[in-house]
C-alpha cells in the first residue's frame, strides 16, 4: 500500500496538499513596522563595552590553530594529555561507520536494523552542521521527529504506535525501511520597507511508501537539522542558576521576551533537570544527548538507552541480530561523550573592525541580544579544562515562542509546539567553510543570516521588525557582525 502525506509549515500542519495560511495581514505588517521603527528610534539600548576576551569565544578552550574546513574539528588546546587521548579515541568512533551484526569488527557492529545514518559524522560532517536534502537526495543531515502531539510518562513527546518517535528511512538488508522522505519548497516573496525584495523558502515534507501501515491523519512531524558540535562542554558547564536567572516567563520587564527553561527527564537521576541540548532543549546533558543519537539515529544500544527503535509491528526489525548488549560499551561510550565535550570553538578573526562594531551595536539595539545573550561564565566541571571560563556563545539556553511559521506543533516536556531553544551563534560564519552551505534554523530553510532573521516571529517579532526597518547598509552590518562570531 502506498501513502503520501504532505506536511506544510505555513502556520499549522496540513495534509494532502491543503494549506493553512500563517501570513499576517497587510495592516498588521504596516502597524508592526511603524511601531518597530518608533521603538528603534527611541531605543537607548547600547552594546556593552568591547572586551579583548571576545576574540576567544571559548576562553582557554578556543581553537586558534586550524581554521577553514577544519575549524570545528580541533580538541580544546588546554586539554590534558589524558583527556586528549580520550578525545581522539572518541573521534574515531564518531567518524567511523557502524556495520551490520554479526561482523568481525565486533566493537563497531550492531548498526540498525533501522537507522538514519551509519555514523555520527554522516550528519555532523566535519563536526559541523547538516543540511536538508535537495530534490531526490537521501535525507542525511536532516531527520524527522514524529508523534501524536501528546506527552509520555516523563513529559517526553509521545511517538507513533507503529513508527516510534523518529522516522528511520534506511534499514539493513531484509528489513523494510520505515518510509521515504522528500522535501520540496514553495517561494514566499516579500519586500522590506526600503524596497529591497526577498524570497523565503517554505518547506513541505512528504512521507512516501510507509512500510508498516498507514500514517495517522494527525501525525505531528518535526524536521531537525544536525547542529554543529563545537562548544557543547562549555554550554554544559554554565551554572544552572545563571540560566534560570535569565528566565522571564511572565515578561515582567515588558520587552516582549518571555524566555523560560525546559524541564526534562534525566534518565540517570530519574527526575527532572534543566534542558540544555537539542532544538527544543530536550536533553539535560551531553551524555544523554549522545545516547539518544546512538540509539535513534543509528540503532546502537548503549549504557543509557537499551533499545534500538523497533516497534512491536516492525517484526523483521525485532528479529534481526544485534551486536551485543549494549552495542557500545561504557568505556567507548564515555570517550565519545568526552570527545563531544572538548570540541573547541574557533577564534574570531574579525572582531574589531568599524563595520563589525557598528553591527554589534545594532545587534543590541534591535533586541537580538535579549535571547542571544553574548557572554556567560562557566562554573565547576569534572573536565577542569571547561571550568572558570569567560565564553561568548550568544545564547540563553531558554525556550522562546518564535511564532506559527516556525512551529512544529509537537510539544516536548515544557516546550510548546512553537517554542525553540535559542541556538548558539558562535561559529555561524564558518559553516560555509566547514560544510559548504549557509542553511540555518532548525530545518535548514533559511539561506543565510538575513533569511533566518526574517523568519523570526512570536517573541522575536519586534526584533525582526526593527531589523526590517534598518537601512540596507545597517542590515548588512548586523549580518556581518553575526557572521563574525
Secondary structure as UniProt FT lines:
FT   STRAND          4..8
FT   TURN            16..17
FT   HELIX           26..42
FT   HELIX           52..55
FT   TURN            57..58
FT   HELIX           59..61
FT   HELIX           68..70
FT   TURN            71..72
FT   TURN            77..78
FT   HELIX           81..95
FT   HELIX           106..108
FT   STRAND          114..115
FT   HELIX           120..123
FT   HELIX           125..127
FT   TURN            135..136
FT   STRAND          142..147
FT   TURN            153..154
FT   TURN            161..163
FT   STRAND          166..167
FT   STRAND          170..171
FT   TURN            173..174
FT   STRAND          180..191
FT   TURN            193..194
FT   STRAND          197..208
FT   TURN            211..212
FT   TURN            217..218
FT   STRAND          220..225
FT   TURN            230..231
FT   HELIX           232..236
FT   HELIX           240..244
FT   TURN            245..246
FT   TURN            249..250
FT   TURN            252..253
FT   STRAND          263..266
FT   TURN            267..270
FT   STRAND          271..274
FT   TURN            278..281
FT   HELIX           286..298
FT   TURN            312..313
FT   HELIX           315..319
FT   HELIX           330..341
FT   HELIX           354..365
FT   TURN            366..367
FT   HELIX           368..370
FT   STRAND          376..378
FT   HELIX           384..386
FT   STRAND          390..391
FT   STRAND          399..401
FT   HELIX           404..406
FT   TURN            413..414
FT   TURN            417..418
FT   STRAND          419..421
FT   TURN            426..427
FT   HELIX           428..430
FT   HELIX           431..435
FT   STRAND          439..440
FT   TURN            442..443
FT   STRAND          446..447
FT   HELIX           449..454
FT   HELIX           458..460
FT   HELIX           461..468
FT   HELIX           472..483
//
